[in-house]
Amino acid sequence: MASINFLAGGFGFPIQNLNNSGLGFFGPGGFGQSVPVNTWQGSTFITDGNGVNQGPQVNNVQWVHPNSGAVQGGTILSLNTIPNYQGTLNIHFNNSTPVRTQNAQLFIYDRVSTSNPPSSVMCAVAQLIHPNVVQGGGGSGDTSWQFPAGSSYLNASVLNNGSAFSPGQSGLSPQGGATIDMNHDWYFCLSANPTTIGSKTNFGLLFSTEYL
């Protein structure tokens, strides 16, 4: 039997689902602080679908440049030098028997239809493939932020080629795209930027993958 779990990167805090629990993006002052229009979030928390109930604070990676992000409001790093565990989101796939994964897709949408973009918010996404726990060279993930929205899904640059095709446990991918494992992990940095005032609740993430 197969399952997909959403975990907050770094700590492994479970994110139950997009209806009752998810990630909320806030200002640098922490939970509940608004993010000014046309700026990127300064903190990230697990919260409910309306961003009202505070959960654990999790890794925050803020967009600062098309090719880099600020980790926890401090060091600015090239995206492919950020270790997996310092990402915002870990998507963990598990199956009762070892399998290979393929055609992974990630949508950012309005929580109604994956054909629709989120409402009045821009979301930047970068996949990390850097199992080393030390910041620095050697990663093979995204080198620039991507902006999937609606029917535009994140897959072409990294999700479906090379070692990311079938990542295996912890994204180690020992057999590259042919890796067979009971567990497969994808890691992402997420950054959000509101384009109008007000809470952004029509804003969700959907992930799917094939396995064989």
C-alpha positions as CSV (number, residue, x, y, z in Angstrom):
1,M,0.0,0.0,0.0
2,A,1.4,3.4,-1.0
3,S,1.2,6.7,1.0
4,I,2.5,10.2,0.7
5,N,3.2,12.3,3.7
6,F,4.1,16.0,3.9
7,L,6.7,16.9,6.4
8,A,8.2,20.2,7.4
9,G,11.8,20.1,6.3
10,G,14.6,19.8,8.9
11,F,12.4,18.7,11.8
12,G,10.1,16.1,10.2
13,F,7.0,17.7,11.7
14,P,3.9,16.2,10.0
15,I,1.7,18.5,7.9
16,Q,-1.6,16.6,7.9
17,N,-3.3,17.8,4.8
18,L,-4.2,20.9,2.8
19,N,-7.7,21.3,4.3
20,N,-6.9,21.3,8.0
21,S,-3.2,21.8,8.2
22,G,-0.5,23.3,6.0
23,L,2.3,25.8,5.8
24,G,1.7,29.4,6.5
25,F,4.0,32.3,5.5
26,F,4.4,35.3,7.7
27,G,6.5,38.4,8.2
28,P,10.0,38.3,9.9
29,G,8.3,39.1,13.3
30,G,6.8,35.6,13.4
31,F,3.4,34.0,13.5
32,G,0.5,36.3,12.7
33,Q,2.7,39.1,11.3
34,S,1.5,40.2,7.8
35,V,3.8,40.0,4.8
36,P,3.8,43.3,3.0
37,V,2.6,43.3,-0.6
38,N,5.2,42.5,-3.1
39,T,7.7,41.2,-0.6
40,W,8.7,37.7,0.4
41,Q,7.9,36.0,3.7
42,G,10.2,36.2,6.7
43,S,9.0,33.2,8.6
44,T,7.2,29.9,8.1
45,F,4.9,27.9,10.4
46,I,2.6,24.9,10.3
47,T,-0.9,26.2,10.7
48,D,-4.5,25.5,9.8
49,G,-6.1,26.2,6.5
50,N,-6.9,29.8,7.5
51,G,-3.5,30.6,9.0
52,V,-5.1,31.2,12.5
53,N,-3.9,28.4,14.7
54,Q,-0.1,28.4,15.4
55,G,1.9,25.2,15.0
56,P,5.6,24.6,15.0
57,Q,7.9,27.1,13.4
58,V,9.8,25.4,10.5
59,N,12.7,26.2,8.2
60,N,12.2,29.4,6.3
61,V,14.0,30.0,2.9
62,Q,13.2,33.4,1.5
63,W,13.6,34.4,-2.1
64,V,16.3,37.1,-2.5
65,H,17.5,36.5,-6.0
66,P,16.5,34.3,-9.0
67,N,19.3,31.9,-8.0
68,S,19.6,32.1,-4.3
69,G,17.7,32.2,-1.0
70,A,18.2,33.4,2.6
71,V,18.1,30.4,5.0
72,Q,16.4,31.2,8.3
73,G,16.8,35.0,7.6
74,G,20.5,34.7,7.6
75,T,23.0,33.2,5.2
76,I,22.2,33.8,1.5
77,L,23.1,30.7,-0.5
78,S,22.9,29.5,-4.1
79,L,19.9,27.2,-4.2
80,N,21.8,24.1,-5.1
81,T,24.1,24.5,-2.1
82,I,21.3,24.3,0.5
83,P,21.2,20.9,2.2
84,N,18.0,18.9,2.0
85,Y,17.3,19.2,5.7
86,Q,17.3,23.0,5.5
87,G,14.5,23.1,3.0
88,T,10.9,24.0,3.8
89,L,9.1,20.9,2.8
90,N,9.9,17.1,2.6
91,I,7.5,15.0,0.6
92,H,7.9,11.4,1.7
93,F,6.5,8.5,-0.4
94,N,6.3,5.1,1.1
95,N,5.2,1.7,-0.3
96,S,4.9,-1.7,1.3
97,T,7.3,-3.1,-1.3
98,P,10.3,-1.5,-3.1
99,V,9.4,0.5,-6.2
100,R,10.8,3.0,-8.6
101,T,9.0,6.4,-9.0
102,Q,8.5,8.5,-12.1
103,N,6.6,11.5,-13.5
104,A,6.5,13.4,-10.2
105,Q,4.5,16.6,-10.5
106,L,4.0,19.5,-8.1
107,F,1.2,22.1,-8.6
108,I,0.7,25.4,-6.8
109,Y,-3.0,26.2,-7.2
110,D,-6.1,27.8,-5.6
111,R,-7.2,24.7,-3.7
112,V,-10.1,24.2,-6.1
113,S,-8.6,23.1,-9.4
114,T,-5.0,22.4,-10.4
115,S,-5.8,24.3,-13.6
116,N,-6.2,27.5,-11.5
117,P,-3.3,29.6,-10.1
118,P,-3.4,30.7,-6.4
119,S,-5.3,33.8,-5.7
120,S,-3.3,37.0,-5.4
121,V,-0.1,35.3,-4.3
122,M,3.1,34.3,-6.1
123,C,4.9,31.2,-4.9
124,A,8.5,30.4,-5.8
125,V,9.7,26.7,-5.5
126,A,13.1,25.2,-5.8
127,Q,13.9,21.5,-5.5
128,L,16.9,20.5,-3.4
129,I,19.1,17.5,-4.1
130,H,21.8,17.9,-1.5
131,P,21.9,15.0,1.0
132,N,25.1,16.4,2.5
133,V,24.4,18.1,5.8
134,V,27.0,20.8,5.2
135,Q,26.1,23.9,3.2
136,G,28.2,24.3,0.0
137,G,28.9,22.8,-3.4
138,G,27.9,19.4,-4.6
139,G,24.1,19.7,-4.9
140,S,22.4,18.8,-8.1
141,G,19.0,20.4,-7.5
142,D,17.5,23.5,-9.0
143,T,19.8,26.4,-9.7
144,S,17.0,28.9,-10.0
145,W,13.5,29.4,-8.5
146,Q,10.6,28.1,-10.4
147,F,7.0,29.6,-10.4
148,P,4.5,26.8,-11.0
149,A,0.9,28.0,-11.0
150,G,-2.3,26.3,-12.0
151,S,-1.7,23.9,-14.9
152,S,2.0,24.8,-14.9
153,Y,3.6,22.1,-12.9
154,L,7.1,21.8,-11.6
155,N,8.8,18.8,-13.3
156,A,10.9,19.5,-16.3
157,S,14.1,20.8,-14.8
158,V,14.7,18.4,-12.0
159,L,11.8,16.3,-10.9
160,N,11.9,14.0,-13.9
161,N,15.5,13.7,-14.8
162,G,18.7,12.3,-13.4
163,S,18.9,11.3,-9.8
164,A,15.6,13.0,-9.0
165,F,13.6,10.6,-11.3
166,S,13.5,8.1,-8.5
167,P,15.1,9.7,-5.4
168,G,15.0,6.8,-2.9
169,Q,15.2,7.3,0.9
170,S,16.5,10.7,2.0
171,G,16.9,11.6,-1.7
172,L,20.2,9.7,-1.9
173,S,19.3,8.0,-5.2
174,P,22.1,5.4,-5.1
175,Q,21.1,3.9,-8.5
176,G,20.2,7.3,-10.1
177,G,16.9,7.3,-12.0
178,A,16.6,3.5,-11.5
179,T,16.7,3.6,-7.7
180,I,14.2,1.1,-6.2
181,D,13.2,1.6,-2.6
182,M,10.2,1.4,-0.2
183,N,10.8,5.1,0.6
184,H,11.4,8.1,-1.7
185,D,12.0,11.7,-0.5
186,W,11.7,15.0,-2.4
187,Y,12.9,18.3,-0.7
188,F,11.8,21.8,-1.6
189,C,12.3,25.4,-0.7
190,L,9.1,27.4,-0.8
191,S,8.8,31.2,-0.7
192,A,5.6,33.3,-1.0
193,N,4.9,36.9,-2.1
194,P,1.4,38.4,-1.8
195,T,0.4,40.7,-4.7
196,T,-2.6,42.3,-2.8
197,I,-3.5,42.9,0.8
198,G,-5.3,40.4,2.9
199,S,-4.9,36.7,4.0
200,K,-4.3,34.3,1.2
201,T,-6.2,31.1,1.8
202,N,-6.9,30.2,-1.8
203,F,-3.4,28.9,-2.0
204,G,-2.4,25.2,-1.9
205,L,0.1,22.6,-3.1
206,L,-0.6,19.3,-4.7
207,F,2.0,16.5,-5.4
208,S,1.6,13.3,-7.4
209,T,3.9,10.6,-8.6
210,E,3.7,7.3,-10.5
211,Y,5.4,4.2,-9.1
212,L,6.2,0.8,-10.5
